[in-house]
Amino acid sequence: MATVVARPSTAEKLVIGLPGRRYDHFFFSGMALLIMLTVFVGFAHTYYMAGIFHAPLPSAIIHIHGAAFSCWILLLVAQTLLVSAGRVDIHRRLGIAGFSLACLMVILGVLAATDSLPGEVVRQGWIRNFSTSSH
């Protein structure tokens, strides 16, 4: 006696999704937009709308730092929207640029942090003395 087993062809693969997966693109896109809104509201007074509020920025490095970190948030929104639109190919290519931006953010974060140190602390050599006294 012969038994025949029917298997779906590779062209007719069954796609079975996990429960709730069809709403994932709404959730992640919404969260990315909410993060962008939170960053804007949090830094509106001192950075994004500083001209309206007459809030001076300390130096050019803070401008560069703010621009790079703003690009990071825009990249987050773009990446989530690309995935939800099914454009994973562009998402992957943009991920390479995201890696470069992340490396730049580390450098700019350190520069912005040291730029905001009080001038008197740096002039008195406290940082130099602190780093040499820890041997």
GIQUIHU-V102529 format. One line per field, one symbol per residue. phi: phi as a letter, one per 30 degrees, with the letter a starting at -180 (. if undefined). A space follows every 50 residues. Layout:
# GIQUIHU-V102529
phi=???
This chain:
# GIQUIHU-V102529
phi=.cccccbddddcddcccddiddceddddddddddddddddddcddcbdcd ddchcdcdadddddeddddddddddedddddddddicdddeddddddddd dddddddddddddddddeddddddiddddddddcd
